[in-house]
Amino acid sequence: RALASVVYGFFYGLWPIAWIIIAAVFVYKISVKTGQFDIIRSSILSITPDQRLQMLIVGFSFGAFLEGAAGFGAPVAITAALLVGLGFNPLYAAGLCLIVNTAPVAFGAMGIPILVAGQVTGIDSFAIGQMVGRQLPFLTIIVLFWIMAIMDGWRGIKETWPAVMVAGGSFAIAQYLSSNFLGPELPDIISSLVSLVCLTLFLKRWQPVRIFRFGDIGASQVDMTLARTRYTAGQVIRAWSPFLFLTATVTLWSVPPFKALFAPGGAMYDFVINISVPFLDKMVARMPPVVSAATPYAAVYKFDWLSATGTAILFAALLSIVWLRMKPKDALTTFAGTLKDLALPIYSIGMVLAFAFISNYSGLSSTLALALAHTGHAFTFFSPFLGWLGVFLTGSDTSSNALFAALQATAAQQIGVSDILLVAANTTGGVTGKMISPQSIAIACAAVGLVGKESDLFRFTVKHSLIFTCMVGLITTLQAYVLTWMIP
């Protein structure tokens, strides 16, 4: 049974989780290979010379977009390198990008962290996404003001608050609406695009009185970039088309009528392959006090090759290949390169989920939860710290949820609060640990040429990480005992 649960978890890591990552990164690489990503980058950077506002555009809005489309380290690597080219100090660029990447991580890579939380707890992932969408918007706006304070102190906040409110406010509202009414797959994509558009339009009418720059380093690169950004609206739209296709296909795959086709009794249910896991399916029981009554623990592997979110993203990739007139040979080479680049991360995800599944089926996570429940009502404050610890250890909010989401759900039942709330708190708390995880720090340092300076970057981010986690703990406690109407 232990071996069966390990195999089940590993294969769940491969499908549907890794499939989403492969397809999303493939779309991004198509954009790079066809030269369209340079146009996307230039269209963003031509908006303002102020480095505080460039941080909002590139580090926050554009980084959130990349987090939604690909995730798993790509956004910080891309945005930090981009900001260094614009004259940012490498350590600052890496540190600020890690901190500002807090806002979109929970819904990153097409909502994988939420989907995994739903899988390992048995709670509807839509409900978990709704709850996260009622926590993160508060943190989003706080983080942006925080970033301005790090860059330029109180003066920076006073001079940029209109732009911060436009970028953060539009993102937060779109994040809430999309997570509560569409599902967990698209909030990052939608919110970041809304934020980008709103901030761009606002900055065409408004600029701060004082243009802030860290120094003259990189000024020539900025001037050269701006000089090259004479693109027509048609060129810019064409450049963004892979991600517009991605948004459209994932939206189509997410709507209830489409999902109903593949549900039991649906017209296309035959395309869904359900495999009962030998030696495991209903051969383990969950017992009180973890659940109210003895319940057989199901173990059914679902191979939904057509209705999977990753397949929707692959359709977007195929549309992009045709629309951008990419040669089939180049497309195949790009796909092979994507598989090669992601081989180690995919293996890591598979192994983490293997451990998560054996933890669940062996009762390990439930036993830990029962012990933690002895902290009583104070556990609601410490709940996000479990997510924070999970991301610090694994480098991924997805992996943190795989490890601890079931534990959070059990602890919630023991102390009499909503399991949806604490599973969401694990996800939201996890985002604050991303900036200090060794994996994230290594990626950021490599992207800006600071290999060997990882300890400096850790010192830069660790205090902010702890402060944000405490904030999430306070929000969770208030929602558990005072603002209970916010829980779906």
N, C-alpha and C positions, 0 to 999 in steps of 0.2 A: 504493500500500500504506500509506503514511503517513496519507493521508486516510481510508482504510478503517479503520485502527486507531483514529483519532480518533473517527470516527462510532460505531464499535463501543463504545468506552469511554464516550462521552457517553450513548448509549442504555442501556448497562448502568447508568449512574448514575441514569437515569430509572426503569428497571425492572430489578430489583426494589427497588433501594435507596431512591429517593425515594418509591416507593409505600408502603413501610413507614413512612416518616416522616410522610407525609400522613395515613395512616390512624391512626397513634398520636396525633398532635397533634389530630386530629378527635375522638377519644375523650375526650381531656383537655378540649377546648373544649365538648363536650356536657356534661361534668360541671360546667363553669363556667356555661354558659348556663342550665342547669336549676336552678342554685342549690345543687347537691349538693356542690360543692367547698368551700363555706363550712362545711358540716357536717363534711366530712372534716377541714378545718383546725381547727375548734373541738374535734372529738373528740380531736385530738392535743394541742392546747394546754391542755386542761383537766387534764392529768395532773400537772404540777409547776410551781411558781413559780421554781425554781432555773434560772438562765440557762445554766449549764453543761449541765444535763440537757435543757433545751429545745434546746440546740445538738445534742445526741445525737439527740433525737427528730425535730426539724424538719430541721436541716442534714444529718444523716447518714441516718437510717432513711427519713424521708419524701423527702429529696432523692434517695436511691438508688432509691426507688420511681419517682419522676418520671423519673429518668435511664433506668430500664429501659423505662418506658412511652413516653417521647417523646424525651428526650436533646436534643442540639444546642442547648444554651444555656438551655433552658426551666427545668431544675431549679435552677440557681444564681439565675436571675432571680426565680423564685417564692419560694424559701426565704430568700434574702437580704432581699427586701422584707417577708416575713412576720416575720423576726427584728427588723427595724428597728421594726416596729409593736409589738413586744414589749419595746422599750426598749434594744435593742442599738445601740451606736455604728455609724453607717452603714459606715465604713471597716472596722471589725472584722467586721461582719455579712458584707460582701462578701468580705473576705479569708478569713475562716474557712470560708465556704461553698465558696469556690474550692478551698481546701486539702482539706476533708473530702470533696469531690466526687471525689477521687482514686480511692477504693475501687470505685465502680460503673462508671466510664467505659468500661472494656474490653468490658463486656457491655451497653452502653447501646443505647437505641432498638432493642430486640429483637435484640441481638447483631450488629448491622450491622458493627461493626469486625472481628469474627471472620469473618463471612461473606465480607466483601470480601477479607480476607487469604487465605482459602481459594480464592477466585476467581482472584486474581492470581498465586498460587503453584502452584495445582494440588494443594495438600495438602488432605486432608479437613478441613473446618472444624470437625467434631466433635473431631478430635484436637487441633487448635489450641486450641479451647475447653477441653479437658481440661487441657492444659499451663498455660494461663493460670490455670485454677482450682487449680493446684498452686503458683502463685507469689503471686497477689494476696492470699489469706487472711492470709499473714504481714504484708504491708504494711498490710492493713486494720486490724489490731489496733494496730500501731505508730502509724498515723495518728491513731487515736482518743486514745491516750495523749498524743500530740504536741499535739493540739488542746486537751486539758485543761491541759497545761503552758503553752501560749500564753495561755490565758484566765486562769489563776490560779496558775501556777507549780507548784512541787513540792507545795504544800499542796492545790492542786486535784486532783492525781493521787491523793494519799493519801485525800482525802475522797470521791472519785467512782469509785475503781477497781472497786468491785463492779458499778456500773451500766455502766461501760466494758466490763468483761468479759462482762456479759450481752448488751449491744448488739453489741459487736464479735465476741464468741465465737460467738453464735448466727448472726450474719451470715456469718462466715467458714466455719463448718461447712456451712450451707445453700448457700453459694456453691460450696464444693468438691463437695458431693454433687450439686447440680443441674447444674453444668457437666460433671461426669464421667459422669453417668448419664442426663441428659435432653437435653443439647445446649446450644448457646450462646445460644439465644433468650430463655430464661426466668430465668437465674440472678439478675439484678437484681430482678425482680418477686418471685420466691420468697424470696430472701434478705432483702429489705427488709421484706416482710410478716412473715416469721418474726421478724426483729429488732424490728419494731414491736410485735408481740404479746408477745414475751418481755419486752421492756423495759417495756411498759405494765403487764403483770401484776406484774413485779418492783417497779415504783414504787408500786403500790398497797399493798405490804407494807413498802417501804423508802424512806426519804428521807434525804439527808445531814443531819447535825446542824446545820450552818450553811448557811442558804440564801444562795446567792451571787447578787448582782446588780451590774452595772456602775455603777448609780446609780439615782436615782429617776425618770430619764427614761423615760417610757412606762409607768410603773406603773399609771396610770389606764387605759391601753389594755388592759393585762393584766387588771385587775379587771373591766372591761367585757366583755372576751372571755369570761372565766370565768363571768361572770354570765349570759351568753347560751347557755351550753353545756348546757342541760338537754334533751338529746336522748335519746329512747328507743333501746334496742338495735336495734329495727326500723328506725328512722330512719337510724342510723349504717350498718347493713348495706345499706340501700337506697342511701345516698350512695356507698358503696364499690362498688356493683354494676357500674358500667361497667368497673372494673378487674378485678373478679372474672370478669366475662364474658370480658375480654381474656385473662386467664390461662388460662381454660378452653379458649377457641378455639385459642389458640396451642399449648397443650399437645396438643390433639387433632390439629392440623396437623403436629405434630412427631413423633408416635409412628410407629414403623416400619411398622405395617400400613397406616396412612393414606398414608404416603409411597410405599409399594409399589404403591398403586393407580395412581400417576402415573409409575412407573418403566417402562422399556421392557418390554413384555409384560404390563403391568398393565391392569386393566379400564378405566381412565380415561386411558390414555396418549394417546389421541386429542385430549384437551384441552390437551396440551402442544405448543406450536408451536416447532420448532427451525429456525432459519434460518442456513444456511451463509453467512458473511460474504464477499461477492464480492471478489476480488483479494487476499484475505488468508488464508482458511482453507487450512492446510497448504501455503501458498506461501512460508512462512518456516521455516527450520530452526534448531533449537538445536544448537550444535556443542560438542564437547569443547574446553576442560576444564570448561565450564559443566555439561554432562551427560556421562554415560559414553559415549554413542554418538550420532551424528547423529539427531535426532528431529524430524519435521515438527511445527510448532506449530499446533494446531487453533484455529479461531476460529468458534465456533458460538453464535449468540445464541438464548437460550432464553426464550420468552415463555410462562410458566406461569401464566396469568391466574387459574386456580382454585386451584392448589396453593401459590401464593406466600404467604409469611407476611403480607404486607400485606393480602391478601384475608381471611385469618383475622381480622385486627384489624378490618377493615371489617365483618365479620359481627358482631363484638362491638359495634361502633358501632351497627349496625342493631338488635341486641337491646336496647341501652341506650335507643335512641330510643323503642322500643315500651314497654319496662319503665317508663321515667320519664315516659311519656305526653307526649313532646315533639311539638309541632306539626310536620307535614311541612315547612311553609314555613320555620319556624325552623331546622329541620335543614338544609335546602338553603342557607339564608343562612349558617349556621355553616360548612358545607362550603366554600362559595365564599370565605368569609373566611379559612379555613385555607389554601386554594390561594393566595390573594393574599399572605398573610403569609409563606408559604414559597417564593414565586417566586424570590427572590434566592438563598436557601440551596440550592434545588434546582438552579438554574443553576450555582452554584459547585461543587456536588458533581459535576455532569455534566462540567464543564470539568476538574476535578482528575482524575477517572477517565479522561477523554480523554487527558490528559498521561501518566497512569500506564500506559495501554495502549500508547501510542506508545513510551514508555520500554521497556516489555517487548518489544514486537515489533521494535523497532529495535536491541535489544541494549544500550541505554544503561545500564539497571540492572545487567545482567550484567557490563558492563565496570567499572562503579564497584565492584561486589562483588569482582571479581578484584583490584582495587587495594587495597581494604580488607582482603582476606584476607592481605595481606602483613604486617599487624600480628600475624599468627600467633595463638597461643593467647590472647593478651591481648584479642582481638576480642570474646570472650564478655563481658568487662566493659564494653566500649564499645558493644556491640550495642544496649542499651536507650537509649543517647544518640541513636542514629539515630531511634528512635521519638519520643523527647523533642523532637528538632529538627523532625521532621515535624509534630508537633502544634503546636509553637510557630509554625511557618510557616503552617499551614493552619487551625488552630483546631479540628481534628477528628481523633480517633483513627482514624476511618474513612478519611479522606483520607491520613493518615500511612501507614496500611497499604497503601493503593492505590499510594503513591509508593515505599515502601521494603521491603515484605514480600518481593517477588521477589528483591530485592538481598540481603536477609538469608538467604533460602533458599540462594542461590547461594554466598554467603560461607561458610555452614555446611558445604556440601559441600566447599569448598576447604580448610577447616581441619580437616575430619574430625569435626565434631560434628553433633548432630541438627538437621535443618532445622526440625523442629517446635518445638524449644526456642528457636531464635533468632527465628523468626517470632512466637512467643508473647512473647518478650522485647521485640520491636518494639512489640507491643500493650501490654504491661505498662509498658514504659518510656514509652510515649506518654501514659499516664494522668497521669504526673508533670509533663508539659509543659502540660497543660490549664490549670493555674492561672496560667500566665504568657503564654498566647497572647493576642495583641491582641484577637481576637474575643471571648474569654471575659471579659477585663477590661473591654471596652467594654460588654458586656451587663450585667455585674455593676454597673458604675458607673451605668449608665442606670437599673437597677432600684432603686437606693437613693438616687438623686438626687445622685450625685457626678460628674456629667459635667464633664470638665476636670481631674479629679483622678486620671486613669488612671496617671500616673507614680508617685503615692503608693501606689496599690494594687499596682503592679508591684514596687516596693521591698519591700512587705509580704510578697509571696509568693515572690520569686525565690530566696531562700536555702533556703527549705523545699523548693522544686522540685528544686534541685540535690542536696540531701542525700538526698531520696527516690530520685532517679535513681541515685545511687551505691549505695544499698541494693539496688535492683533489679539493678544490675550485679554486686554480690557474690552475690546469690541465684542469678543466672543462671550465674555462673562455678562456684559450688559444684555446681549441678545438672549442669553440663556435664562436670565432671571427678571429682566425689566422689559426689554423690547421683544417679548416673545411673539408678538404679531408679525415680526419680520421673518419668522421661520416658515417655509412653505409646507 
